Amino acid sequence: VRLVESGGGSVQVGGSLRLSCAASASTYCSWDMSWYRQAPGEEREFVSSIDSDGSTVYAASVQGRFRVSQDNAKNAKEDKNTMYLQMNNLKPDDTAMYYCKTNAFCGLYANYVEEWGQGTQVTVSS
């Protein structure tokens, strides 16, 4: 399983950004995906998640401002699941490194896989 994140950047208060996390595997998987963030000197914290059935969960601090979604594409050689995080009305407290994570069950025997992305920086300035 491979995860590739993109979409971070710098915005002003009230602005928007969209993060992407592409998860891929050479076999079919059931993907549970989530976003975490970590500010300097702070613990990594949960932001949002989306299950393979499309169920979503949000941290209270982002509820109503962030929206998680996903697209899935399968072919004979690859299963690719892309998760998005649309972030609106951004605040300085949203400044952090954002990480995606997958908890996937892959292959004929549903082998469990947990992987983290490399992280993408989001900076919100006033």
C-alpha positions in Angstrom: 0.0 0.0 0.0 1.3 3.4 -0.9 0.0 6.8 0.2 0.8 10.1 -1.5 -0.5 13.4 -0.1 -0.8 16.8 -1.9 -2.6 20.1 -1.6 -1.1 21.9 1.4 -0.1 25.5 1.3 -0.5 28.9 2.9 -3.7 30.9 3.1 -5.2 33.8 5.0 -7.8 33.5 7.7 -11.1 32.6 6.2 -9.6 31.0 3.1 -9.9 27.5 1.7 -7.7 24.6 0.8 -8.3 21.1 -0.5 -6.0 18.2 0.5 -5.7 15.0 -1.4 -4.4 11.6 -0.3 -4.1 8.9 -2.9 -3.8 5.3 -1.6 -3.0 2.6 -4.0 -2.4 -1.2 -3.9 -1.7 -3.9 -6.5 -4.6 -5.9 -5.1 -8.2 -5.0 -4.1 -8.7 -3.4 -0.7 -11.4 -2.2 1.6 -10.2 1.3 2.5 -10.8 3.1 5.8 -9.1 6.5 5.6 -8.5 9.3 8.0 -6.8 12.7 8.4 -4.7 13.7 11.4 -2.8 16.9 12.1 0.1 17.9 14.3 1.1 21.4 15.2 4.6 22.2 16.5 5.0 21.1 20.1 1.6 19.4 20.1 0.3 15.8 19.9 -1.0 14.5 16.7 -4.8 14.8 16.7 -7.7 13.3 14.8 -9.4 15.5 12.2 -11.7 13.4 10.1 -12.3 9.9 8.7 -14.3 8.2 6.0 -15.0 4.5 6.0 -15.2 2.1 3.0 -19.0 2.5 3.2 -18.8 6.3 3.1 -19.5 7.0 6.8 -17.7 10.1 8.0 -16.6 11.4 11.4 -15.3 14.9 12.2 -13.5 16.4 15.2 -15.5 19.0 16.9 -13.0 21.7 16.1 -13.6 21.2 12.3 -17.2 20.2 12.2 -19.1 22.4 9.7 -15.9 23.8 8.1 -14.2 20.7 6.8 -15.6 18.0 4.5 -14.1 14.6 3.7 -14.9 12.7 0.6 -13.3 9.9 -1.5 -13.2 8.4 -5.0 -12.3 4.8 -5.8 -11.0 3.3 -9.0 -10.2 -0.3 -9.6 -8.7 -2.0 -12.6 -7.0 -5.4 -13.3 -3.7 -4.1 -12.0 -4.4 -1.6 -9.3 -6.9 -0.4 -6.6 -6.7 3.3 -6.0 -8.7 5.2 -3.4 -8.3 9.0 -3.2 -9.5 10.8 -0.1 -10.0 14.6 -0.1 -10.3 17.1 2.7 -12.0 20.3 1.7 -11.1 22.9 4.3 -13.2 26.1 4.5 -13.2 29.1 6.8 -9.6 28.3 7.9 -8.4 29.6 11.2 -4.8 30.1 12.6 -5.5 27.1 14.9 -5.7 24.9 11.8 -2.0 25.5 11.1 -0.3 22.1 11.3 1.2 19.3 9.3 -1.7 17.2 8.0 -1.2 13.4 7.6 -3.5 10.9 6.0 -3.7 7.4 7.2 -5.3 4.2 5.9 -6.4 1.1 7.7 -7.1 -1.3 4.8 -8.0 -4.9 4.4 -6.3 -6.1 1.2 -6.3 -9.2 -1.0 -8.0 -12.5 -1.0 -7.5 -13.0 2.8 -8.2 -9.4 3.8 -4.7 -8.8 5.2 -4.7 -5.8 7.5 -2.5 -2.9 6.4 -1.9 0.4 8.2 0.0 3.2 6.5 0.7 6.9 7.0 1.3 9.5 4.4 4.3 11.8 4.4 2.4 14.8 5.5 1.5 18.1 3.9 1.9 21.5 5.6 -1.1 23.9 6.0 -0.4 27.4 7.3 -3.1 29.9 8.0 -2.1 33.5 8.7 -4.1 36.4 10.0 
